[in-house]
Amino acid sequence: MLHYCGPILVNSAGIVVRAATHEMQEQDWNSVIATNLNGSWLTMKFALRQMLTKGRGSIVNVSSTGGLVGGPQLAAYVASKHGVIGLTRAAALEYARQNIRINAVCPGWVVTPLTQAQFDDDTTRERNLATMPIGRAGEPSEVAEAIVWLSSDAASLVTGSALTVDGGQIA
C-alpha cells in the first residue's frame, strides 16, 4: 500500500467499560478516553509529521456507531468515539491542502474480542441482531475493506468523513 497510496495510518485500538454514568469509576473513564481518543490523537500527531514530509498520506480512525449515537452504560465509550470523529473532521480540514486525507469508519455490531460477550448467549445475541436491518453482525474483513478503500487513491476526494459500516443499524 505504501508504494501506491503513500503513508497510511489506521488507528484501531479501542476499549469499552460498561457502567451507569453515576457509577463509573474515574479510573475507568480516564482509561477509555486515554485509549480511544488520546491514543488516536498521539499516533496522528507523529504520523502527520512524516506525511507532511512525504507530501501525502491517509489516516483512518476507527470510531463506532457509538460515535454517532448514544448508548446506555457507555458514557465514556460514546464520548471517546464522538471525540474521534471530531478529531478526524478537525484534522481533515487542517491537512487537506497538504494532500493528507483523514477519515473515520464507524462500525456497528461486528464480532470481535471486544464485542464477543454481546453474542455469547441467545437472548443478548438476538436483541443485538434485531437492531441490524441486514439481520447479521458484520465481519472484521468488511470493516477492513472500507478502511482499504478509504486509504486508497480510489477515495481521493474523501476527507473528513465518518463512514458507517453498520448494515443499516443507524440508518
C-alpha positions as a Python dict, from the first residue, in 0.01 Angstrom:
ca = {
    (1, 'M'): (0, 0, 0),
    (2, 'L'): (285, 243, 73),
    (3, 'H'): (401, 239, -290),
    (4, 'Y'): (55, 304, -433),
    (5, 'C'): (-111, 514, -168),
    (6, 'G'): (164, 682, 29),
    (7, 'P'): (193, 673, 405),
    (8, 'I'): (-111, 527, 580),
    (9, 'L'): (-216, 523, 944),
    (10, 'V'): (-507, 319, 1078),
    (11, 'N'): (-598, 392, 1440),
    (12, 'S'): (-790, 88, 1556),
    (13, 'A'): (-716, 49, 1927),
    (14, 'G'): (-1021, 67, 2148),
    (15, 'I'): (-1163, -42, 2480),
    (16, 'V'): (-1502, -23, 2646),
    (17, 'V'): (-1610, -14, 3010),
    (18, 'R'): (-1981, -57, 3075),
    (19, 'A'): (-2124, 124, 3376),
    (20, 'A'): (-2401, 366, 3457),
    (21, 'T'): (-2265, 718, 3430),
    (22, 'H'): (-2305, 789, 3802),
    (23, 'E'): (-2135, 460, 3895),
    (24, 'M'): (-1840, 473, 3656),
    (25, 'Q'): (-1505, 495, 3828),
    (26, 'E'): (-1286, 788, 3729),
    (27, 'Q'): (-1001, 547, 3652),
    (28, 'D'): (-1223, 360, 3404),
    (29, 'W'): (-1338, 684, 3240),
    (30, 'N'): (-978, 802, 3204),
    (31, 'S'): (-863, 468, 3066),
    (32, 'V'): (-1130, 466, 2793),
    (33, 'I'): (-1063, 828, 2694),
    (34, 'A'): (-685, 772, 2701),
    (35, 'T'): (-702, 465, 2478),
    (36, 'N'): (-975, 560, 2235),
    (37, 'L'): (-930, 935, 2193),
    (38, 'N'): (-586, 1034, 2322),
    (39, 'G'): (-428, 732, 2154),
    (40, 'S'): (-574, 833, 1819),
    (41, 'W'): (-451, 1190, 1861),
    (42, 'L'): (-98, 1087, 1964),
    (43, 'T'): (-47, 846, 1676),
    (44, 'M'): (-187, 1103, 1434),
    (45, 'K'): (45, 1370, 1573),
    (46, 'F'): (357, 1170, 1493),
    (47, 'A'): (231, 1016, 1167),
    (48, 'L'): (132, 1359, 1037),
    (49, 'R'): (489, 1480, 1072),
    (50, 'Q'): (605, 1204, 838),
    (51, 'M'): (314, 1254, 600),
    (52, 'L'): (391, 1624, 574),
    (53, 'T'): (749, 1546, 467),
    (54, 'K'): (618, 1296, 208),
    (55, 'G'): (359, 1542, 78),
    (56, 'R'): (69, 1299, 110),
    (57, 'G'): (-97, 1045, 332),
    (58, 'S'): (-414, 886, 454),
    (59, 'I'): (-536, 839, 809),
    (60, 'V'): (-835, 625, 900),
    (61, 'N'): (-955, 644, 1259),
    (62, 'V'): (-1180, 365, 1379),
    (63, 'S'): (-1471, 520, 1563),
    (64, 'S'): (-1804, 340, 1605),
    (65, 'T'): (-2174, 389, 1555),
    (66, 'G'): (-2136, 485, 1921),
    (67, 'G'): (-1958, 793, 1790),
    (68, 'L'): (-2276, 896, 1610),
    (69, 'V'): (-2546, 796, 1859),
    (70, 'G'): (-2563, 734, 2233),
    (71, 'G'): (-2587, 411, 2428),
    (72, 'P'): (-2682, 329, 2786),
    (73, 'Q'): (-2398, 244, 3023),
    (74, 'L'): (-2148, 352, 2760),
    (75, 'A'): (-2082, 717, 2850),
    (76, 'A'): (-1702, 701, 2831),
    (77, 'Y'): (-1702, 491, 2515),
    (78, 'V'): (-1958, 709, 2340),
    (79, 'A'): (-1780, 1030, 2445),
    (80, 'S'): (-1446, 895, 2324),
    (81, 'K'): (-1582, 780, 1988),
    (82, 'H'): (-1766, 1111, 1932),
    (83, 'G'): (-1430, 1272, 2008),
    (84, 'V'): (-1256, 1057, 1748),
    (85, 'I'): (-1500, 1182, 1484),
    (86, 'G'): (-1447, 1542, 1592),
    (87, 'L'): (-1070, 1496, 1584),
    (88, 'T'): (-1098, 1338, 1238),
    (89, 'R'): (-1302, 1625, 1097),
    (90, 'A'): (-1088, 1900, 1250),
    (91, 'A'): (-763, 1744, 1130),
    (92, 'A'): (-908, 1674, 784),
    (93, 'L'): (-966, 2047, 741),
    (94, 'E'): (-616, 2129, 867),
    (95, 'Y'): (-429, 1894, 633),
    (96, 'A'): (-641, 1867, 317),
    (97, 'R'): (-426, 2121, 132),
    (98, 'Q'): (-117, 1914, 212),
    (99, 'N'): (-270, 1613, 31),
    (100, 'I'): (-338, 1428, 356),
    (101, 'R'): (-683, 1274, 384),
    (102, 'I'): (-826, 1193, 725),
    (103, 'N'): (-1144, 989, 767),
    (104, 'A'): (-1317, 766, 1018),
    (105, 'V'): (-1502, 438, 990),
    (106, 'C'): (-1794, 376, 1223),
    (107, 'P'): (-1860, 4, 1254),
    (108, 'G'): (-2184, -124, 1402),
    (109, 'W'): (-2207, -471, 1551),
    (110, 'V'): (-1900, -666, 1441),
    (111, 'V'): (-1800, -985, 1618),
    (112, 'T'): (-1456, -919, 1769),
    (113, 'P'): (-1293, -997, 2104),
    (114, 'L'): (-1426, -660, 2226),
    (115, 'T'): (-1788, -748, 2140),
    (116, 'Q'): (-1787, -1126, 2181),
    (117, 'A'): (-1977, -1114, 2511),
    (118, 'Q'): (-2266, -948, 2328),
    (119, 'F'): (-2308, -1263, 2118),
    (120, 'D'): (-2241, -1536, 2374),
    (121, 'D'): (-2595, -1604, 2490),
    (122, 'D'): (-2905, -1639, 2272),
    (123, 'T'): (-3107, -1359, 2435),
    (124, 'T'): (-2832, -1097, 2410),
    (125, 'R'): (-2737, -1205, 2058),
    (126, 'E'): (-3099, -1187, 1934),
    (127, 'R'): (-3152, -846, 2097),
    (128, 'N'): (-2841, -708, 1928),
    (129, 'L'): (-2912, -863, 1589),
    (130, 'A'): (-3264, -719, 1599),
    (131, 'T'): (-3102, -375, 1562),
    (132, 'M'): (-2937, -484, 1236),
    (133, 'P'): (-3161, -441, 929),
    (134, 'I'): (-2947, -690, 736),
    (135, 'G'): (-3007, -947, 1013),
    (136, 'R'): (-2647, -1027, 1097),
    (137, 'A'): (-2340, -880, 1258),
    (138, 'G'): (-2053, -764, 1044),
    (139, 'E'): (-1725, -939, 994),
    (140, 'P'): (-1391, -769, 1067),
    (141, 'S'): (-1299, -817, 700),
    (142, 'E'): (-1594, -599, 596),
    (143, 'V'): (-1465, -313, 808),
    (144, 'A'): (-1114, -376, 676),
    (145, 'E'): (-1238, -342, 317),
    (146, 'A'): (-1384, 0, 399),
    (147, 'I'): (-1052, 101, 555),
    (148, 'V'): (-860, -18, 249),
    (149, 'W'): (-1090, 184, 23),
    (150, 'L'): (-1061, 500, 235),
    (151, 'S'): (-681, 457, 234),
    (152, 'S'): (-661, 414, -141),
    (153, 'D'): (-646, 662, -426),
    (154, 'A'): (-998, 545, -520),
    (155, 'A'): (-1115, 764, -230),
    (156, 'S'): (-903, 1064, -329),
    (157, 'L'): (-1196, 1306, -291),
    (158, 'V'): (-1299, 1173, 51),
    (159, 'T'): (-1173, 1353, 360),
    (160, 'G'): (-1338, 1447, 688),
    (161, 'S'): (-1596, 1171, 651),
    (162, 'A'): (-1734, 928, 907),
    (163, 'L'): (-1829, 622, 702),
    (164, 'T'): (-2076, 389, 869),
    (165, 'V'): (-2016, 18, 818),
    (166, 'D'): (-2315, -99, 1014),
    (167, 'G'): (-2559, -295, 800),
    (168, 'G'): (-2806, -8, 825),
    (169, 'Q'): (-2810, -12, 1205),
    (170, 'I'): (-2838, 366, 1246),
    (171, 'A'): (-2995, 448, 908),
}
